[in-house]
Amino acid sequence: MLQQLSLSLALSLAVQWLLWGVAALLQTEKFFDLAGSGTFILLINLSLQWSKTKYLRQKIQTGLITVWAVRLGSYLVVRILRDGQDKRFNKVRHDPQAFLVYWTLQGVWVFITLLPSLMLNFEKQNKPLGLQDVLGWSLWLVGFLVETMADQQKWNFKSDPDNAGTFIQSGLWAYSRHPNYAGEILVWIGLFLSASSVLSGYQFVSIISPVFVWFLLNYVSGVPILERQALKRWGEDPAYKSYVQRTPVLWPFKF
């Protein structure tokens, strides 16, 4: 399994580095998110083919990840085509070395996030489907629906000319300032839970997957960046101050 996991990591990085070369040459980030989503699809489906077992649990897990990646990738591609650029890359798209760091981190992100499911697909042992699988896939469904609905609500909001220059605070965004991220975290908690029903020993290190997703979105590349941008834009707006005071950052409740 370790050899198969190493090959998966190498493939994830190789895809990113190859596409980085094209992106650096064209000085564009327009297919960055598509590359990430595509690598999710590539790795999880290849791992299922490599395993040659193709148990029902493996097929379902692979299918759920594929659905998630197709949905998110499509949304992000359409969004960047609409917006024309991704502000995250304003300082690096013309600097190949700095740009490479982003692509490399994306390759690592894909691998770590997929780790429990890759281990599941490479595992030769099988167990009957049980309550743990149902609970995990139910969490995936809740997270997938929350993320999809939140993205669509924000898309509809920004597409309305009457909302130009304002911020969304309706729908799921009335209960969380970042409901799409909450949904994504639930997706990967659920997938770890179902995968862990057949994992053992050192394989439980793969719990790093949902922890990593939570940490990344909550402290690194998700919430902090968007919160700074919103504060810079609407920080003196009484309506925004009120929204921040009454609405939790991520989960729809305050600790």
TORTORGU-719270 format. One record per residue (C-alpha): residue number from 1; residue in one letter; x, y, z. Coordinates in steps of 0.5 Angstrom, whole numbers, plus 2048, in hexadecimal, padded with zeros to 3 digits. Layout:
N
NUM; a; X; Y; Z $
...
***
This chain:
255
1; m; 800; 800; 800 $
2; l; 806; 805; 802 $
3; q; 808; 804; 7FB $
4; q; 802; 805; 7F8 $
5; l; 801; 80C; 7FC $
6; s; 808; 80E; 7FA $
7; l; 806; 80D; 7F3 $
8; s; 7FF; 811; 7F4 $
9; l; 803; 817; 7F7 $
10; a; 808; 817; 7F2 $
11; l; 803; 817; 7EC $
12; s; 7FF; 81D; 7F0 $
13; l; 805; 821; 7F0 $
14; a; 807; 81F; 7E9 $
15; v; 800; 821; 7E6 $
16; q; 801; 828; 7EA $
17; w; 808; 829; 7E8 $
18; l; 806; 828; 7E0 $
19; l; 800; 82C; 7E0 $
20; w; 804; 832; 7E4 $
21; g; 809; 832; 7DE $
22; v; 803; 834; 7DA $
23; a; 800; 839; 7DF $
24; a; 807; 83C; 7E0 $
25; l; 808; 83D; 7D8 $
26; l; 801; 840; 7D7 $
27; q; 801; 844; 7DE $
28; t; 7FA; 841; 7E0 $
29; e; 7F7; 83E; 7E6 $
30; k; 7F1; 83C; 7E2 $
31; f; 7F1; 835; 7E2 $
32; f; 7F4; 834; 7E9 $
33; d; 7EE; 832; 7EC $
34; l; 7EC; 82E; 7E7 $
35; a; 7F3; 82A; 7E7 $
36; g; 7F2; 829; 7EF $
37; s; 7EB; 826; 7EE $
38; g; 7ED; 822; 7E8 $
39; t; 7F3; 81F; 7EC $
40; f; 7EE; 81D; 7F1 $
41; i; 7EA; 819; 7EC $
42; l; 7F0; 816; 7E9 $
43; l; 7F3; 813; 7EF $
44; i; 7ED; 811; 7F2 $
45; n; 7EB; 80D; 7EC $
46; l; 7F2; 80A; 7EA $
47; s; 7F3; 808; 7F2 $
48; l; 7EC; 804; 7F0 $
49; q; 7EF; 801; 7EA $
50; w; 7F6; 7FF; 7ED $
51; s; 7F2; 7FC; 7F3 $
52; k; 7EF; 7F7; 7EF $
53; t; 7EA; 7F5; 7F4 $
54; k; 7E5; 7FA; 7F3 $
55; y; 7E0; 7F9; 7F9 $
56; l; 7DA; 7FC; 7FA $
57; r; 7DC; 801; 7FF $
58; q; 7E2; 803; 7FB $
59; k; 7DE; 804; 7F5 $
60; i; 7D9; 808; 7F9 $
61; q; 7DF; 80C; 7FC $
62; t; 7E2; 80D; 7F5 $
63; g; 7DB; 810; 7F2 $
64; l; 7DA; 815; 7F8 $
65; i; 7E1; 818; 7F7 $
66; t; 7E0; 818; 7EF $
67; v; 7D9; 81C; 7F0 $
68; w; 7DC; 821; 7F5 $
69; a; 7E2; 822; 7F1 $
70; v; 7DE; 823; 7EA $
71; r; 7D9; 828; 7EE $
72; l; 7DE; 82C; 7F1 $
73; g; 7E3; 82C; 7EB $
74; s; 7DD; 82E; 7E6 $
75; y; 7DB; 834; 7EB $
76; l; 7E2; 836; 7EC $
77; v; 7E3; 836; 7E5 $
78; v; 7DD; 83A; 7E3 $
79; r; 7DE; 83F; 7E8 $
80; i; 7E6; 841; 7E6 $
81; l; 7E3; 842; 7DF $
82; r; 7DE; 846; 7E2 $
83; d; 7E3; 84A; 7E6 $
84; g; 7E9; 84A; 7E1 $
85; q; 7EE; 849; 7E7 $
86; d; 7EF; 846; 7EE $
87; k; 7F2; 84B; 7F3 $
88; r; 7F6; 846; 7F6 $
89; f; 7FB; 846; 7F1 $
90; n; 7FB; 84E; 7F0 $
91; k; 802; 84E; 7F2 $
92; v; 805; 847; 7F0 $
93; r; 802; 846; 7E9 $
94; h; 808; 849; 7E6 $
95; d; 80D; 846; 7EA $
96; p; 80E; 83F; 7E8 $
97; q; 812; 83D; 7EE $
98; a; 80C; 840; 7F3 $
99; f; 807; 83D; 7EE $
100; l; 80A; 836; 7EF $
101; v; 809; 836; 7F6 $
102; y; 802; 837; 7F5 $
103; w; 801; 831; 7F1 $
104; t; 806; 82C; 7F5 $
105; l; 801; 82E; 7FB $
106; q; 7FB; 82C; 7F7 $
107; g; 7FE; 825; 7F5 $
108; v; 800; 824; 7FD $
109; w; 7F9; 826; 7FF $
110; v; 7F6; 821; 7FA $
111; f; 7FA; 81C; 7FC $
112; i; 7F9; 81D; 804 $
113; t; 7F1; 81E; 803 $
114; l; 7F0; 818; 7FF $
115; l; 7F5; 814; 804 $
116; p; 7EF; 810; 807 $
117; s; 7EC; 80E; 801 $
118; l; 7F2; 80C; 7FD $
119; m; 7F4; 807; 803 $
120; l; 7ED; 805; 803 $
121; n; 7ED; 803; 7FB $
122; f; 7F4; 800; 7FC $
123; e; 7F2; 7FC; 802 $
124; k; 7F1; 7F4; 800 $
125; q; 7ED; 7F3; 806 $
126; n; 7E5; 7F4; 806 $
127; k; 7DF; 7F5; 80B $
128; p; 7D8; 7F5; 80A $
129; l; 7D5; 7FC; 80A $
130; g; 7D3; 7FE; 810 $
131; l; 7D0; 804; 815 $
132; q; 7D7; 807; 814 $
133; d; 7D6; 808; 80D $
134; v; 7CF; 80A; 80D $
135; l; 7D1; 810; 812 $
136; g; 7D7; 812; 80E $
137; w; 7D4; 812; 807 $
138; s; 7CE; 816; 80A $
139; l; 7D3; 81B; 80D $
140; w; 7D6; 81B; 806 $
141; l; 7CF; 81C; 803 $
142; v; 7CD; 822; 808 $
143; g; 7D4; 825; 807 $
144; f; 7D3; 825; 7FF $
145; l; 7CC; 828; 7FF $
146; v; 7CE; 82D; 804 $
147; e; 7D4; 82F; 800 $
148; t; 7D1; 82F; 7F9 $
149; m; 7CB; 833; 7FC $
150; a; 7CF; 838; 7FF $
151; d; 7D3; 839; 7F8 $
152; q; 7CD; 839; 7F4 $
153; q; 7CA; 83F; 7F9 $
154; k; 7D0; 843; 7F9 $
155; w; 7D1; 842; 7F1 $
156; n; 7C9; 844; 7F1 $
157; f; 7CB; 84A; 7F5 $
158; k; 7D1; 84D; 7F2 $
159; s; 7CD; 84C; 7EB $
160; d; 7C8; 851; 7ED $
161; p; 7CA; 858; 7EB $
162; d; 7C6; 85B; 7F1 $
163; n; 7CB; 857; 7F6 $
164; a; 7D1; 85B; 7F3 $
165; g; 7D6; 85D; 7F8 $
166; t; 7D2; 859; 7FE $
167; f; 7D3; 853; 801 $
168; i; 7CF; 84D; 802 $
169; q; 7CB; 84C; 808 $
170; s; 7C5; 847; 806 $
171; g; 7C4; 840; 806 $
172; l; 7C9; 83C; 809 $
173; w; 7CD; 842; 809 $
174; a; 7C9; 844; 80F $
175; y; 7CB; 83F; 813 $
176; s; 7D3; 83F; 811 $
177; r; 7D7; 843; 80E $
178; h; 7DA; 83E; 80A $
179; p; 7D5; 838; 80A $
180; n; 7D9; 835; 803 $
181; y; 7DF; 834; 808 $
182; a; 7DB; 831; 80D $
183; g; 7D8; 82C; 808 $
184; e; 7DE; 82A; 805 $
185; i; 7E1; 828; 80C $
186; l; 7DB; 824; 80D $
187; v; 7DC; 820; 806 $
188; w; 7E3; 81E; 808 $
189; i; 7E1; 81C; 80F $
190; g; 7DC; 818; 80D $
191; l; 7E1; 814; 808 $
192; f; 7E6; 813; 80D $
193; l; 7E0; 810; 811 $
194; s; 7DE; 80B; 80C $
195; a; 7E5; 809; 80A $
196; s; 7E8; 808; 811 $
197; s; 7E3; 802; 812 $
198; v; 7E8; 7FE; 80E $
199; l; 7EE; 802; 810 $
200; s; 7F3; 7FF; 816 $
201; g; 7F9; 801; 819 $
202; y; 7FE; 806; 816 $
203; q; 7F8; 807; 811 $
204; f; 7F4; 80C; 816 $
205; v; 7FA; 811; 815 $
206; s; 7F5; 813; 80F $
207; i; 7F1; 817; 814 $
208; i; 7F5; 81C; 812 $
209; s; 7F1; 81D; 80C $
210; p; 7EB; 820; 80F $
211; v; 7EF; 824; 814 $
212; f; 7F4; 827; 80F $
213; v; 7EE; 829; 80B $
214; w; 7EB; 82C; 811 $
215; f; 7F1; 830; 813 $
216; l; 7F3; 832; 80C $
217; l; 7EC; 835; 80B $
218; n; 7EB; 838; 812 $
219; y; 7F2; 83B; 813 $
220; v; 7F6; 83B; 80C $
221; s; 7F3; 83C; 805 $
222; g; 7EC; 83C; 806 $
223; v; 7E9; 840; 80C $
224; p; 7EE; 845; 80E $
225; i; 7EF; 848; 807 $
226; l; 7E8; 849; 805 $
227; e; 7E7; 84C; 80C $
228; r; 7ED; 851; 80B $
229; q; 7EA; 853; 804 $
230; a; 7E3; 854; 807 $
231; l; 7E5; 858; 80D $
232; k; 7E9; 85C; 808 $
233; r; 7E3; 85D; 804 $
234; w; 7DE; 85E; 809 $
235; g; 7E1; 85F; 80F $
236; e; 7DE; 865; 811 $
237; d; 7D7; 863; 80E $
238; p; 7D2; 863; 814 $
239; a; 7CE; 85D; 811 $
240; y; 7D5; 859; 810 $
241; k; 7D7; 85A; 817 $
242; s; 7D0; 858; 819 $
243; y; 7D0; 852; 815 $
244; v; 7D7; 850; 818 $
245; q; 7D5; 851; 81F $
246; r; 7CE; 84C; 81E $
247; t; 7D1; 847; 819 $
248; p; 7D6; 842; 81B $
249; v; 7DC; 841; 816 $
250; l; 7DC; 83A; 814 $
251; w; 7D7; 836; 818 $
252; p; 7D0; 838; 819 $
253; f; 7D1; 839; 820 $
254; k; 7D5; 83C; 825 $
255; f; 7DA; 839; 82A $
***
